[in-house]
Amino acid sequence: MNKFIVLKMEDIKDHLTFDEQLFLGAFIDRINLCRETEGKAVNDYVVINRDEPYINEVTDIMRKHGHWEDAE
């Protein structure tokens, strides 16, 4: 199972109905509220596609700092 789910905003707008977009937003809001209640940060992430020519440099840096596992 993946650790994260990434959805492109353009895909959400193009492929979900307005009501589905509202539901998704409500689910995200609920998760963020629960995280805050638990004293956890609401994180903000950087996403890099694995097919980018510089991906090895990025994963090397992440591996160096303990944020990358080869099984991912």
C-alpha positions in Angstrom: 0.0 0.0 0.0 1.2 3.5 -0.8 2.0 5.8 2.0 0.6 8.9 0.2 -2.2 9.7 -2.3 -1.6 12.5 -4.7 -4.4 13.9 -6.8 -3.8 16.6 -9.4 -6.3 19.4 -9.0 -6.9 19.6 -12.7 -7.9 15.9 -12.7 -10.3 16.5 -9.8 -12.0 19.3 -11.6 -12.1 17.4 -14.9 -13.2 14.0 -13.6 -15.4 14.6 -10.6 -18.8 16.1 -10.5 -19.3 19.3 -8.4 -20.9 17.2 -5.6 -18.0 14.7 -5.7 -15.6 17.6 -5.4 -17.5 18.9 -2.4 -17.4 15.4 -0.7 -13.6 15.1 -1.4 -13.0 18.6 0.1 -15.1 17.7 3.1 -13.1 14.5 3.6 -9.8 16.4 3.4 -11.1 19.0 5.8 -12.1 16.3 8.3 -8.7 14.6 8.1 -7.0 18.0 8.7 -9.2 18.8 11.6 -8.5 15.4 13.2 -4.8 15.9 12.7 -5.0 19.2 14.4 -7.0 17.7 17.3 -4.3 15.1 17.7 -1.7 17.8 17.9 -0.3 16.9 14.5 0.7 19.3 11.8 -1.3 19.7 8.6 1.5 19.0 6.2 2.3 20.7 2.9 4.1 18.5 0.4 6.3 18.8 -2.6 5.5 16.2 -5.4 8.0 15.1 -8.0 7.1 12.7 -10.8 9.3 9.7 -10.9 9.9 10.1 -14.6 11.7 13.5 -14.2 15.3 13.4 -15.4 16.6 14.6 -12.0 14.7 12.1 -9.8 17.9 10.2 -8.9 19.4 13.4 -7.5 16.3 14.1 -5.4 16.0 10.5 -4.1 19.7 10.5 -3.2 19.2 13.7 -1.1 16.2 12.2 0.6 18.0 8.9 1.2 20.9 10.8 2.8 18.5 12.3 5.2 16.6 9.1 6.0 13.5 10.0 4.0 13.6 7.4 1.3 13.4 3.7 1.3 14.4 1.7 -1.8 11.3 -0.4 -1.5 9.0 2.6 -2.2 
